[in-house]
Amino acid sequence: LNDYTQKYFYQQLDENQKKVYAALYEGIAAHKEEIHFEEPTLYDWSLGYVFQLLRFENPQFFWMYDGYSYDYYEDGKGVIVISCIRPVYAYTADECKKMQKEIEKNVPEFRRVLVDCKDEYDIVLAIHDEIVNKTDYDQDYASNPSQNLYNAYGALVDKLAVCQGYANAFSYLCQLMGIQCVNVNGHGATMDEFHEWNRVCVDGKWYNM
């Protein structure tokens, strides 16, 4: 769960992007308000790409928002280069510590169904079913401002989430079991309906979940 160098999206990046990913990972893990890049070689168009991929495969960072601000300069050739990023966090560092303890307290409740699992397929199916059976989908999410609906905390502790929260909880538990899992997003039944789900690697093959 915490070794980002073994994660799928990280391994698809080029060397410059990996440096930025590493800086973002370490900064967000430490709840830093500002993250500076020692070698600011990332152009603005790809910062969002790396930031999003990091969110998609690190469900343990439940305090992350999608948003951020950044400092930049022109490299003399008209290209904007990023030197510092300021992530937006949903909770304070102290709140995160308390919430993390609550997640860890609730995880055994979800993992107990894995005792009799014989292979990765059984583990993935059991995790999926346990989350679905224990977590309610918030049909009134439009009027509920809680960020918990969108992260692993909502599904694992509050037992209330929307699709993004389900996906983050599923990825969190799969990664705890050593199974590669990432989030992906796109459209639902209609083009104006946002949806987020998982891609999980079972016995070396990737599947939508």
Secondary structure, DSSP 8 states (H G I E B T S, - for coil): ---GGGSHHHHTS-HHHHHHHHHHHHHHHTT-S-EE-SS---BHHHHHHHHHHHHHT-TT-TTEEEEEEEEEEE-SSS-EEEEEEEEEESS-HHHHHHHHHHHHHHHHHHHGGGTT--SHHHHHHHHHHHHHHH-EE-TTGGG---GGGGSHHIIIIISEE-HHHHHHHHHHHHHHTT--EEEEEEE-SSTT-EEEEEEEEETTEEEE-
